[in-house]
Amino acid sequence: MAFEIYNGTAANRAVSEMNKIIDKLAEMWEFDSVDETSALHSVTYGDCVLSVNSSHDGAINITADGTSIFSSGYIVAFDAPYQYTIVKASNAIMLSMNYDPGVFATIIIGTTTNINGGTGKGMLYVSSSQYADRNAGCGSDIPEQENDTVLNSDTNNLTQLMQYSFSVGGWYFDNAYRLMRANVINKHELCTINGESYFVSMRTAIKEE
């Protein structure tokens, strides 16, 4: 399917504005359950829950099987000018949130596959840093935070992608890709890579399919 893309701007980092972002995700993606009535809105996909966190403005938390995938308990993923983009494909949806001007943190929610052939549902968070720390959850499997360095390509803009995979549990995301080689890491745009369309958010990409 062709991408469905929504570009939004929040008024600030207040919980009420974060709730609106969760509500927009719920409008665009078929979650297993949605809570838009509690003070802190949330969506559930498989055993993973994405929710607004009241302990810090502009924070979203992800839990897998009831356990936060972040060692700090929350992520601060939003700052001025409070812009965000939601990109929907057939098997995944991306939330790209402004962290600093031109710098974005990224969440992907989508289906996963196990190396043994099983299927699942997971959530992935990638920080806005160059090393792009990543945390993920699928069921009760929560790998430790991981990071690596992007390899600078030469002037021909050579790009290399790999699917995000878990360090535990043998899971990989069906539609979440990491830039391993690129000449620029702070992309936030549609890109054509090897003749196929991707939306790239910093070091994370979702494929149009």
Sine and cosine of phi, psi and omega as CSV:
sin_phi,cos_phi,sin_psi,cos_psi,sin_omega,cos_omega
0.00,0.00,0.48,-0.88,0.07,-1.00
-0.94,0.34,0.50,-0.87,0.06,-1.00
-0.84,0.54,0.59,-0.81,0.27,-0.96
-0.94,-0.35,0.88,-0.48,-0.13,-0.99
-0.87,-0.50,0.75,-0.66,0.05,-1.00
-0.82,-0.57,0.82,-0.57,0.08,-1.00
-0.96,-0.28,0.84,-0.54,-0.05,-1.00
-0.80,-0.59,0.30,-0.95,0.09,-1.00
-0.70,-0.72,0.79,-0.61,0.06,-1.00
-1.00,-0.02,0.38,-0.92,0.01,-1.00
-0.96,0.30,-0.55,0.84,-0.05,-1.00
-0.22,-0.98,-0.29,-0.96,-0.02,-1.00
-0.98,-0.18,0.25,0.97,-0.06,-1.00
-0.91,0.42,0.39,-0.92,0.03,-1.00
-0.82,0.57,-0.64,0.77,-0.03,-1.00
-0.87,0.49,-0.59,0.81,0.03,-1.00
-0.96,0.27,-0.60,0.80,0.07,-1.00
-0.91,0.42,-0.62,0.79,0.06,-1.00
-0.85,0.52,-0.61,0.79,0.00,-1.00
-0.90,0.43,-0.57,0.82,0.03,-1.00
-0.92,0.38,-0.69,0.73,0.07,-1.00
-0.87,0.49,-0.68,0.74,0.00,-1.00
-0.88,0.47,-0.63,0.78,0.01,-1.00
-0.92,0.39,-0.64,0.76,0.10,-1.00
-0.86,0.52,-0.70,0.72,-0.01,-1.00
-0.89,0.45,-0.53,0.85,0.03,-1.00
-0.94,0.34,-0.55,0.84,-0.13,-0.99
-1.00,-0.09,-0.32,0.95,-0.12,-0.99
-0.78,-0.63,0.56,-0.83,0.01,-1.00
-1.00,0.03,1.00,-0.05,0.05,-1.00
-0.99,0.12,0.28,-0.96,0.05,-1.00
-0.95,0.31,-0.55,0.84,0.11,-0.99
-0.41,-0.91,0.42,-0.91,-0.05,-1.00
-0.69,-0.72,0.71,-0.71,0.08,-1.00
-0.86,-0.50,0.97,-0.25,0.04,-1.00
-0.92,-0.40,0.21,0.98,-0.03,-1.00
-0.95,-0.32,-0.43,0.90,0.04,-1.00
-0.94,0.33,0.23,-0.97,0.02,-1.00
-0.88,0.47,-0.54,0.84,0.03,-1.00
-0.91,-0.42,0.93,-0.36,-0.06,-1.00
-0.96,0.28,0.43,-0.90,-0.03,-1.00
-0.43,-0.90,0.35,-0.94,0.10,-0.99
-0.73,-0.68,0.57,-0.82,-0.04,-1.00
-0.86,-0.51,0.72,-0.69,0.03,-1.00
-0.68,-0.74,0.94,-0.35,-0.15,-0.99
0.91,0.43,-0.76,-0.65,0.04,-1.00
-0.99,-0.11,0.17,0.99,-0.03,-1.00
-0.97,-0.24,0.63,-0.78,0.00,-1.00
-0.80,-0.60,0.77,-0.64,0.12,-0.99
-0.96,-0.28,0.84,-0.55,-0.11,-0.99
-0.59,-0.81,0.41,-0.91,0.12,-0.99
-0.96,0.29,0.65,-0.76,-0.02,-1.00
-0.95,-0.31,0.80,-0.59,-0.09,-1.00
-0.99,0.15,-0.19,0.98,-0.10,-0.99
-0.98,0.19,-0.19,0.98,0.00,-1.00
-0.40,-0.92,0.78,-0.62,0.03,-1.00
-0.87,0.50,0.62,-0.78,0.02,-1.00
0.96,0.27,0.37,0.93,-0.07,-1.00
-0.93,-0.37,0.64,-0.77,0.10,-1.00
-0.81,-0.58,0.65,-0.76,0.00,-1.00
-0.90,-0.43,0.55,-0.84,0.11,-0.99
-0.84,-0.54,0.77,-0.64,0.11,-0.99
-0.88,-0.47,0.54,-0.84,0.09,-1.00
-0.83,-0.55,0.87,-0.49,-0.04,-1.00
0.81,0.59,0.62,0.79,0.07,-1.00
1.00,0.08,-0.03,1.00,-0.03,-1.00
-0.91,-0.41,0.75,-0.66,0.03,-1.00
-0.89,0.46,0.68,-0.73,0.04,-1.00
-0.99,0.14,-0.09,1.00,0.00,-1.00
-0.97,-0.26,0.75,-0.66,-0.01,-1.00
-0.91,0.42,-0.47,0.89,-0.01,-1.00
-1.00,0.09,-0.14,0.99,0.04,-1.00
1.00,-0.03,-0.36,0.93,0.02,-1.00
-0.40,-0.92,0.24,-0.97,0.12,-0.99
-0.84,-0.55,0.61,-0.79,0.14,-0.99
-0.99,-0.14,0.96,-0.29,-0.19,-0.98
-0.82,-0.57,0.41,0.91,-0.10,-1.00
-0.47,-0.88,0.73,-0.69,0.05,-1.00
-0.39,-0.92,0.14,-0.99,-0.03,-1.00
-0.82,0.57,0.67,-0.74,0.19,0.98
-1.00,-0.03,0.43,0.90,0.16,-0.99
0.86,0.51,0.64,0.77,0.04,-1.00
-1.00,-0.10,0.54,-0.84,0.06,-1.00
-0.52,-0.85,0.40,-0.92,0.02,-1.00
-0.74,-0.67,0.70,-0.71,0.11,-0.99
-0.92,-0.40,0.79,-0.62,-0.03,-1.00
-0.83,-0.56,0.87,-0.50,-0.05,-1.00
-0.95,-0.31,0.77,-0.64,0.18,-0.98
-0.90,-0.44,-0.11,-0.99,-0.07,-1.00
-0.95,0.32,-0.51,0.86,-0.12,-0.99
-0.82,-0.57,0.22,0.98,0.03,-1.00
-0.26,-0.97,0.38,-0.93,0.10,-1.00
-0.70,-0.72,0.69,-0.72,-0.03,-1.00
-0.95,-0.32,0.66,-0.75,0.18,-0.98
-0.88,-0.47,0.91,-0.42,0.00,-1.00
-0.93,-0.37,0.89,-0.46,-0.15,-0.99
-0.89,-0.46,0.71,-0.70,0.00,-1.00
-0.89,0.45,0.80,-0.60,0.05,-1.00
-0.96,-0.27,-0.66,0.75,0.16,-0.99
-0.59,-0.81,0.28,-0.96,0.04,-1.00
-0.79,0.61,0.88,-0.48,0.01,-1.00
0.98,0.19,0.13,0.99,-0.01,-1.00
-0.81,-0.59,0.74,-0.67,-0.16,-0.99
-0.74,-0.67,0.66,-0.75,0.22,-0.98
-1.00,-0.07,0.46,-0.89,-0.19,-0.98
-0.72,-0.69,0.68,-0.73,0.12,-0.99
-0.84,-0.55,0.71,-0.70,0.13,-0.99
-0.84,-0.54,0.73,-0.69,0.05,-1.00
-0.87,-0.49,0.79,-0.61,-0.03,-1.00
-0.03,-1.00,-0.06,-1.00,-0.02,-1.00
-0.97,0.23,0.45,-0.89,0.01,-1.00
-0.76,-0.65,0.34,-0.94,0.04,-1.00
-0.76,-0.65,0.62,-0.79,0.03,-1.00
-1.00,-0.09,0.53,-0.85,0.00,-1.00
-0.88,0.47,-0.31,0.95,0.06,-1.00
-1.00,-0.02,0.05,1.00,0.08,-1.00
0.97,-0.23,-0.10,0.99,0.02,-1.00
-0.97,0.26,0.30,-0.96,0.04,-1.00
-0.85,-0.53,0.41,-0.91,-0.02,-1.00
-0.37,-0.93,-0.18,-0.98,0.02,-1.00
-0.72,-0.69,0.66,-0.75,-0.08,-1.00
-0.56,-0.83,0.15,-0.99,0.09,-1.00
-0.73,-0.69,0.62,-0.78,-0.07,-1.00
-0.77,-0.63,0.70,-0.72,0.12,-0.99
-0.85,-0.52,0.71,-0.71,0.05,-1.00
-0.79,-0.61,0.80,-0.60,-0.05,-1.00
-0.95,0.31,0.14,-0.99,-0.07,-1.00
-1.00,0.02,0.02,1.00,-0.08,-1.00
-0.98,0.21,0.22,-0.97,0.05,-1.00
-0.86,0.50,-0.63,0.77,-0.01,-1.00
-0.98,0.19,-0.27,0.96,0.15,-0.99
0.78,0.63,0.89,0.46,0.09,-1.00
-0.77,0.64,0.64,-0.76,-0.03,-1.00
-0.76,-0.64,0.65,-0.76,0.08,-1.00
-0.78,-0.63,0.54,-0.84,-0.02,-1.00
-0.49,-0.87,0.32,-0.95,0.05,-1.00
-0.55,-0.83,0.61,-0.79,0.12,-0.99
-0.52,-0.86,0.92,-0.39,-0.11,-0.99
0.89,0.45,-0.79,-0.61,0.02,-1.00
-0.99,-0.11,-0.01,1.00,-0.02,-1.00
-0.99,0.13,0.87,-0.48,0.01,-1.00
-0.74,-0.68,0.97,-0.23,0.01,-1.00
-0.96,0.29,0.35,-0.94,0.10,-0.99
-0.92,0.40,0.40,-0.92,0.04,-1.00
-0.86,0.50,0.68,-0.73,-0.03,-1.00
-0.78,-0.63,0.40,-0.92,0.12,-0.99
-0.40,-0.91,0.23,-0.97,0.07,-1.00
-0.35,-0.94,0.09,-1.00,-0.03,-1.00
-0.97,-0.23,0.72,-0.69,0.08,-1.00
-0.95,0.31,0.63,-0.78,0.03,-1.00
-1.00,-0.01,0.83,-0.56,-0.01,-1.00
-0.93,0.37,0.77,-0.64,0.05,-1.00
-1.00,0.09,0.16,-0.99,0.04,-1.00
-0.99,0.12,-0.17,-0.99,-0.16,-0.99
-0.95,0.32,-0.14,0.99,0.02,-1.00
-1.00,0.08,0.16,0.99,0.10,-1.00
0.89,0.45,0.57,0.82,0.04,-1.00
-0.88,0.48,0.74,-0.67,-0.03,-1.00
-0.81,-0.58,0.67,-0.74,0.05,-1.00
-0.80,-0.60,0.74,-0.67,0.00,-1.00
-0.87,-0.48,0.45,-0.89,0.18,-0.98
-0.61,-0.79,0.49,-0.87,0.04,-1.00
-0.95,0.30,0.63,-0.78,0.09,-1.00
-0.92,0.39,0.74,-0.68,0.04,-1.00
-0.75,-0.66,0.35,-0.94,-0.01,-1.00
-1.00,0.07,0.56,-0.83,0.11,-0.99
-0.99,0.17,-0.23,0.97,0.09,-1.00
-0.73,-0.68,0.47,-0.88,0.09,-1.00
1.00,0.05,-0.27,0.96,0.04,-1.00
0.96,0.28,0.42,0.91,-0.03,-1.00
-0.99,-0.13,0.54,-0.84,0.20,-0.98
-0.67,-0.74,0.47,-0.88,-0.02,-1.00
-0.99,0.17,0.71,-0.70,0.00,-1.00
-0.92,0.39,-0.49,0.87,-0.03,-1.00
-0.57,-0.82,0.94,0.34,0.13,-0.99
-0.45,-0.90,0.88,-0.48,-0.13,-0.99
-0.85,-0.52,0.57,-0.82,0.00,-1.00
-0.94,-0.35,0.73,-0.68,0.09,-1.00
-0.97,0.24,0.89,-0.45,0.04,-1.00
-0.99,-0.13,-0.40,0.92,0.02,-1.00
-0.60,-0.80,0.79,-0.61,0.02,-1.00
-0.26,-0.97,0.41,-0.91,0.04,-1.00
-1.00,0.06,-0.30,0.96,0.04,-1.00
-0.65,-0.76,0.72,-0.69,-0.02,-1.00
-0.98,-0.22,-0.23,0.97,-0.08,-1.00
-0.99,-0.12,0.71,0.71,0.06,-1.00
-0.98,0.20,0.52,-0.85,0.13,-0.99
-0.50,-0.87,0.97,0.23,-0.19,-0.98
-0.18,-0.98,0.25,-0.97,0.15,-0.99
-0.95,0.31,0.70,-0.72,0.01,-1.00
-0.70,-0.71,0.52,-0.85,0.14,-0.99
-0.97,-0.23,0.88,-0.48,-0.03,-1.00
-0.82,-0.57,0.88,-0.48,-0.02,-1.00
0.81,0.58,0.62,0.78,0.07,-1.00
0.99,0.16,0.07,1.00,-0.01,-1.00
-0.87,-0.50,0.43,-0.90,-0.11,-0.99
-1.00,-0.08,0.75,-0.66,0.05,-1.00
-0.74,-0.67,0.50,-0.86,0.27,-0.96
-0.97,-0.24,0.85,-0.53,-0.07,-1.00
-0.96,-0.27,0.80,-0.60,0.10,-1.00
-0.87,-0.49,0.99,-0.16,-0.07,-1.00
0.85,0.53,-0.92,-0.38,-0.03,-1.00
-0.98,-0.21,0.24,0.97,-0.03,-1.00
-0.83,-0.56,0.63,-0.77,-0.04,-1.00
-0.71,-0.71,0.50,-0.86,0.12,-0.99
-0.85,-0.52,0.66,-0.75,-0.11,-0.99
-0.99,-0.13,0.63,-0.78,0.06,-1.00
-0.97,0.23,0.93,-0.37,0.01,-1.00
-0.36,-0.93,0.00,0.00,0.00,0.00
